[in-house]
Amino acid sequence: MDAGFRERMKCQGLMGKVMAADEAAGLVRDGMTVGASGFTPAGYPKAVPLALARMVEESGRPFGINLLTGASVGDELDGALARAGAIRRRLPYQTNGPMRDSINNGDVMFLDVHLSQVPQQCRRGFYGPLDLAIVEAVMITPEGNIIPSTSVGSTPSFVKCARRIIIEINTSQPLDLVGMHDIYVPEDPPARRPIPLVAPDQRIGTNYIPCDPGRIAAIVETDIVDNVRPLSPTDDVSRAIASHLIEFLEHEVENGRLPSNLLPLQSGVGSVANAVLAGLLDSDFEGMTLYSEVIQDSALDLLDAGKIRSASATSLTISPSRLPGMYAGMKEYRNRIVLRPQEISNSPEVIRRLGCIAMNTAIEADIYGNVNSTTILGSRMMNGIGGSGDFSRNAHLTIFAMGSTAKGGSVSSVVPMVSHVDHTEHDVHIIVTEQGLADIRGLAPRERARAIIRNCAHPDFRPLLMDYVSEAERAGGHTPHLLRDALSWHVRYQETGTMVMPR
């Protein structure tokens, strides 16, 4: 037990609960429902899941848990347990290769859930009793409360609901995180009151997660760093998308539909989303705010440049090359960044009140504005809906960005009918690709189709899409479709690897 750990372990009455990861892993039983901290992938437990995966592999006996998290987590949790065959049911979001394979093979039953809904559904027993919570922390307070690390996610509700709690105190996470968190858990219906949050930088709760020390079963010391992923370099496609978006936002300001500093921005996760947000660095916009789920590299750049005054999220997901700089500047970031439970960061009530500008990415969009953000060819899960639904349904402006093609240009991302619908045409305002931007507000379906094809589709596919629209319109209808041809679009690619409809 080193000095760094002792500095973080403030509750002396819990010293008897300190044990090795292998011993703590022995508390996890077959069939348990387990809630783990972590969100894209930051602040998740590592030592105990790794020990549990080893235990399962060495035993050779069937073993499986139901795993709930805030969102995606690192390979030490999702990957290790998936490879060990130790997960039976998983929710609400993931980005791990082995876990994705297990889901698509049918070995893991995956529940794709809106992130804002998970905490309340857990508290109200939608997933059965929560047997165990495994939580990463930077500190345990003298009273036994938990200071989380680089994410909050669903952890406050997991801690509230779990019969027993395992805490990993991670000495690799900076102590300067203390004070960045704002923990507020709303009452459940019928006792719920309005969430008293009216500005992105407002604090309404405590800087710790309340915890009953009597339910803490184990405390484990670890120094395993967050297994965050590097972001792809900004490419021509991302730069073009960002340019189209900035031009659109400038036009909205000029026409009085947005204030000069915009409205609170939300940006999805991943390289394209990061690049789009980064495009604002060279724009003329000043004094912006961020109200989002995740703070990525570009958000730090905007904070450093003074372009963003404050940022609110539920996770710090910074690429490996940027982590040292973030840690070094944590005292300053702590004054301008607030980390909240995902129930608050993704709250439909708050998103609508603040009037957020939601910018998320898509796998494909159809000519009428329906968006698929989760599923390949209608069957294979990619990651999950995450928080994009929370924001898209409630934002002041809902924007979806994507490249106009995929698979080296052989697949059009603009299709007659999406193979899976995550966001309906009723919630989508803007679709943007490197080809251009389609503002489909105020347009009827027939008008939307031509705007999306003309502005967003790749030139190689525009004639084919226009042919489809023309033929569908001759058949008639409010939202004209030729179902056989629409489905053939996807079937043809599945069979040949090219997006050409048979005639």
Beta strands, then each sheet from edge to edge (+ up, - down):
strand 1: 33-36
strand 2: 65-68
strand 3: 87-91
strand 4: 109-110
strand 5: 132-140
strand 6: 146-148
strand 7: 164-170
strand 8: 216-222
strand 9: 265-267
strand 10: 288-291
strand 11: 294-295
strand 12: 308-313
strand 13: 315-316
strand 14: 337-339
strand 15: 357-361
strand 16: 364-366
strand 17: 371-372
strand 18: 375-376
strand 19: 380-381
strand 20: 397-401
strand 21: 405-406
strand 22: 411-412
strand 23: 414-415
strand 24: 430-433
strand 25: 436-439
sheet 1: 4+ 3+ 2+ 1+ 5+ 6-
sheet 2: 4+ 3+ 2+ 1+ 5+ 7+ 8+
sheet 3: 9+ 15+ 20+ 24+ 25-
sheet 4: 10+ 12+ 14+
sheet 5: 11+ 13+
sheet 6: 17+ 16- 23-
sheet 7: 18+ 19-
sheet 8: 21+ 22-
end
